[in-house]
Amino acid sequence: MITKKITESQTMRTALVFCEIAVKRGFLTQEQLDEALVAQHSFIAISSEKPLKRIGDILFEKGWMTVEQIYNMQSEVFNQLS
């Protein structure tokens, strides 16, 4: 149970850093991010399954980020958190 909480905490931290960098790099606006987070929250509210929809998936589906941008962002987040 403790391991699960640590993993969830790490996942949330990674997502937060991803979002901060994406806005800072100009890949999306704060308003777009806010809308994506609302969509993610709505998905969480109606879904009891794991894994939850990742923010990068939502941003791609809405056409706000490309797969390449998301991949590059994931690499940058990994390097920043390492």
Sequence and secondary structure as in RCSB ss.txt:
>XXXX:A:sequence
MITKKITESQTMRTALVFCEIAVKRGFLTQEQLDEALVAQHSFIAISSEKPLKRIGDILFEKGWMTVEQIYNMQS
EVFNQLS
>XXXX:A:secstr
 HHHHHHHHHHHHHHHHHHHHHHHTTSS HHHHHHHHHHHHHHHHH  SSS   HHHHHHHTTSS HHHHHHHHH
HHHHHH 
